[in-house]
Amino acid sequence: MNFTVIFYISLALLGALLLINAKRRPSDEKTFFDRILSKEIRGFLAIFIILHQTVITMVNFGVREELMKEFMNYYYYGILAVAFFFFSSGFGLVKRWLTDKNYTRGFMKRRIFTVLVPYFICNYIYLTEALLGNIRYGNHFSFTEVICAFFGLFLVNNQMWFAVEIMILYVAFRIIFGRVKEAGKGIILTTAVVLIMVAIGFLSGHSRSMIMSYWFKGEWWYNTILMFPVGMFYAYKEAQINRIIRKAFTAIILSSSVLFVLLDYIHRGLVEKQIYYIDDRNTLQGILYRLEGLGEETIYELVFIILVITIVSKVRIGNPVLKFMGKISLETIMLNYLMVENLYFIYLKYGIGVYLPAVLISTIVVAAFVYLIKNLVLERRSGLFDGDVR
């Protein structure tokens, strides 16, 4: 079974997953984007990220892009999925704070530990794998590297970067919104923190290795994070923004669709040009190249989010599969690389038709297992198929 057939089968399954139980939204609903919906969309996007990471890994392992053809489309859109993760996280935090001024009490266990526990579980999985690999291939890490990796200060696998950043943002939110009385001021201060994080990543360049990488090495650390304060702002001004969307729905959906297609074309060109890798130094030319990439991608992500919010203003989506995937979305995006890489032998022996389902199924199973362990550690009673989406 070739890549083209697999691409259209996977695209059809993704479409079906999104549209199952979808309904037209009543026109009198005042709110159409909430925490539950955002988690279910994130569940859908977690599956998309698995496909995205699969393509990246296959390219890194030497599979020719010409061979993958249409399947390469998954390569370009991972940035949008991650941007939405940040957007919905920022939205959810401010939304809850606005309705519960005591929300920051117990915040560490409720939100930060929810990321911290699976982060360290996944970190030790990757560290164990790396140490076993050293034994197998005769490599070694320094004592300092192992200690730093043990405490999560070095990333044994750079795919864990999202968990690090979201924890930093959660800590910043807890400090800022635990003190401020007005959401607008809190959003401004959080945006300042985000800009500092962007600046650090922007000037840090890339790691020479995906193993034992420092934090903030690589453009993925900063080219989606600006959507976090965008989500916070939407939660703060939700009523006003929603009124604009209702009144100008046709104009917004048409203009954002056209703009999205145009920006998608430009973005593909930047990716092919490897805009962030042309000059990794902090020279004027290197900085300008990175600014070009960051500027275009930020607008691209913003238009995508506007498009999503506008669509869900008319369509209500949600089903048990999306709810389930929403619960384990964080674990999924942290563990997908483990399965993509370690099951690559299946592709070499049986092809993409067997490899891709194996990656999807195994990633979901392992992510669900880590989710259950997290709940045991945090003493939560909700299972995989019951209770709220967390």
SULDAPE-V575962 format. One line per field, one symbol per residue. ss: DSSP state (a for helix, b for strand, c for the rest). burial: I if it has 24 or more other ideal C-beta (glycine too) atoms within 12 Angstrom, else O. A space follows every 50 residues. Layout:
ss=???
burial=???
//
This chain:
ss=ccaaaaaaaaaaaaaaaaacccbbccccccccccaaaaaaaaaaaaaaaa aaaaaaaaaaccccaaaaaaaaaaaacaaaaaaaaaaaaaaaaaaaaaac ccccccaaaaaaaaaaaaaaaaaaaaaaaaaaaaaaacccccaaaaaaaa ccccbccaaaaaaaaaaaaaaaaaaaacccccaaaaaaaaaaaaaaaaaa aaaaccccccccbcccccaaacccccaaaaaaaaaacaaaaaaaaaacaa aaaaaaaaaaaaaaaaaaaaaaaccccccccccaaaaaaaaaaaaaaaaa aaaaaaaaaaaaccbbcccaaaaaaaacaaaaaaaaaaaaaacaaaaaaa caaaaaaaaaaaaaaaaaaaaaaaaaaccccccccccccc
burial=OOIOOIIOOIOOOIOOIIOOOOOOIOOOOOIIIIIIIIIIIIIIIIIIII IIIIIIIIOOOOIOOOOIOOIIIIIIIIIIIIIIIIIIIIIIIIIIIIOO OOOIOOIOOIIIIIIIIIIIIIIIIIIOIIOOOOOOOOOOOOOOIOOOIO OIOIIIIIIIIIIIIIIIIIIIIIOIIOOOOOIOOIIOIIIOIIOOIIOO IIOIIIIOOIIIIIIIIIIIIIIIIIIIIIIIIIIIOIOOIIOOIIOOIO OIIOOIOOIIOOIIOIIOOIIOOOIIOOOIOOOOOOOOIIIIIIIIIIII IIIIIIIIIIIIIIIIIIOOIIIIIIIIIIIIIIIIIIIIIIIIOIIOOO OIOOIIIIIIOIIIOIIIOIIIOIIOOIOOOOOIOOOOII
//
